[in-house]
């Protein structure tokens, strides 16, 4: 083998990179284990521990770089919500509302007709709404002008849309403005999420314009999340106090707080609980709590030698470090560690403390931390100057804002323009606050508090500061939020309870371990301790690489992802099997071990590469068109294909090269398996008509069932809400359905899910309506309908936290998009595979045979799901995961078919003068050992997942099991005979023309 050194170096580098990435997961799990031991079941205490070491260095990578716990947490392997519980939300920014607001909600008939028409067009188009609106507007009235004063030629838009501007130019401005509004909504949501206190939140823009996908692990109050995410952004401009003006009041507050504490009165609930924990804790815990308290007070009393005594004397200043001259702004009056901010809030809201503070003084925290560790936040002093307690100026006054570079300082700043009325208020506000700060507040957090240099007239002003380009752009977008309302609605959400997440991890790991061990045992048994051991080393290395690459890419590991990894392992055996079978053929031909190994690898490359490329194409299509779990499955599948190829081709080759160089004997079969299916003589082509009839009957039955009974479509395709609810005792699905019919006015679908004490409930009640009130109503009715089945005294909050294991909502729009993407995924896979095989084999008959087999497999799998749903004791629901299964079956089947075609092509080239039918039969028989080993190992893997992987993926795995069986059958008995028959007919036509 050439370039052994380079391959060995690449393997070592991959191993080191994987080890490096996975160590962060190990470190965070170790720290969290220490936190659990310290907390001893007290979640508050456990979180206090983690907060205290958030910015501490907990890992030193070979003395090269030190990492804090926060940094390790960001770099660890991400687990999906189905594995650890939490909430997944898909939000959609209303582009329609943005466009209407830009046109001042005009009554223009052409405009409103174009909006309505674009909405209809959007249901069946992949184009953006702005583009569709432009097409509809042009179609309704080709002579109408978007820049007219009745539409977008308004006073507010005059700087961007001059009178007489073309429709194309106006649409370009609309697109920029809507994109900016969507970006701003994204930033606001991201800021809100950062304040949830959730570990590893994930927010990203979806492929569909205007949609934002949010993952919140560990969320226990979905109702609060929905309300907070859908709340309208509130942008305000406030006058402020300076730090010296507030210092005397803070001193008075601190003195008052010390008096209260010394008198033994309860300060805040959190402080009382902490003292109680200290009394009950052992000496080691007390010492650690004291250490945490000292670290919290370190910023405010850095010179103190006795932190506990000083904390008693200065209880407020021990958690709020006062700033005499301000920090980043004159309005900054103090700094606190993130873990102390809630306690500071509680103290400042106490009636006794408020009595010593001015009535017009209120406090807001800065939105960003001021240290690299993300631990220290600034507190701003806000002055209320209006009688109604509202801000003197809000976001509606801002007409435009953009980032720019100051020509004198070369630093980024934000330019801002205001409306006529807003400019007057702004002039008065800046005149009254020269040499003072004005705070820009969004959702109750200060984003910037610039100092006013002089009165600003005309509404044109700039905000300077030590901004990066990203910070300046974010602030500009925030300032524009008042001008362009961009309401974001939840169109789909899913809540997975932590107990269901733990169960998924446990069952997923069981299935993973069992399947992996079975594959290792099979390879060792079938290919002997020599070749079998090399294959097993390659499989273990492959697994290590897959997890390492997933961690380095920041990919999220989900339950379908685990299934994808396990399936990849099962399918990766195919490459080793192909190589070993070829080597055995070379050894049977009388070649020496070294030459047989070399030629065996060389002759197996064609089938390995073709088979894996077709599966890779399927994985890429899955990734491009899929969402959520499909993307996770596709990610692991694609990574697994590359790592499997590397491990099977190069790792095993390095092992064999090392053994042969030491003159060690390597065996590739045991005495029990050496001649197994070696000389099979099945007459495939002679019996092809029998198999055509068998397949035709199966297809007809499938089509009849699909036409009459249909499929059990999940809410992914129909829209609706689904809940998984657990009870303390066995329940009847009929009784549950009747009870819920009374509250929902229709009988929801109720199924047993994983046991007779757990059910899955699906309802379309008010699915067309949106809003937190509707979500609360549906959950409230669910509780009312099921209350009689639960223990006495179970409250709605108890029910939602303990009994409801999972909830999912899919709006009609999302369901339409999922159906469309599923259709395109399947069609795309078939077309791409047909073209690849046609080009690769230079023969369209091969492509036709392959696609016919794939259509055959898909129809039969769909038919089985149609025939048996409601009969088999597990869910046969058609959802996104099922589409992933169908496409995986397509990938597996085509991989099998390509290997068979490759051998047929080889035999036809070797024996051109032999009878074609006899040659094809011999080629098919020569692949039987490989087909048996690959299919059996894959089936064993899938059977382990099916039996031990849990109810949530049983239907998914069943589709794969059926697909592998049908796919193996079709490769031998459908694809090859069809390719043979069409080639024969073409040859007859050619011969006839020659005559």
Secondary structure, 3 states (H helix, E strand, C coil): CCCHHHHHHHHHHHHHHHHHHHHHHHHHHHHHHHHHHHHCCCHHHHHHHHHHCCCCEEEEECCCEEEEHHHHHHHCCEECHHHHCEEEEEEEECHHHHHHHHCCCCCCHHHHHHHHHHHHHHCCCCCCHHHHHHHHHHHHCCCCCCCCCCCCCCCCCCCCCCCCCCHHHHHHHHHHHHHHHHHHHHHHHHHHHHCCCCCCCEEEECCCCCEEEEEEECCCCHHHHHHHHHCCCCEEEEEECCHHHHHHHHHHHHHHHHHHHHCCCCCCHHHHHHHHHHHHCCHHHHHHHHHHHHHHHCCCCCCCCCHHHHHHHCCCCCCCEECCCCCCCCCEEEEEEHHHHHHHHHHHCCHHHHCCCCCCEEEEEECCCCCCCCCEEEEEEEECCCCCCCCCEEHHHEEEEEEEECCCCCCEEEEEEECHHHHHHHHHHHHHCECCEEEEEECCEEEECCEECCCCCCCEEEEEEEECHHHHHHHHHHHHCCCCCCCEEEEEEEEECHHHHHHHHHHHHHHHHHHHHHHHHHHHHHHHHHHHHHHHHHHHHHHHHHHHHHHHHCCEECHHHHHHHHHHHHHHHHHHHHHHHHHHHHHHCCCCHHHHHHHHHHHHHHHHHHHHHHHHHHHHHHHHHCCCHHHHHHHHHHHHHHHHHHHHHHHHHHHHHHHHHCCCCCCCCCCCCCCCCCCCCCCCCCCHHHHHHHHHHHHHHHHHHHHHCCCCECHHHHCEEEEEEECCCCCCHHHHHHHHHHHHCCCCEEEECCCCCEEEEEECCCCCCCCHHHHHHHHHHHHHHHHHHCCCCCCHHHHHHHHEEEEEEECHHHHHHHHHHHHHHHHHHHHHHHHHHHHHHCCHHHHHHHHHHHHHHHHHHHHHHHHHCCCCCCCCCECHHHHHHHHHHHHHHHHHHHHHHHHHHHHHHHCCCCCHHHHHHHHHHHCHHHHHHHHHHHHHHHHHHHHHCCHHHHHHHHHHHHHHHHHHHHHHHHHHHHHHHHHHHHHHHHHHHHC
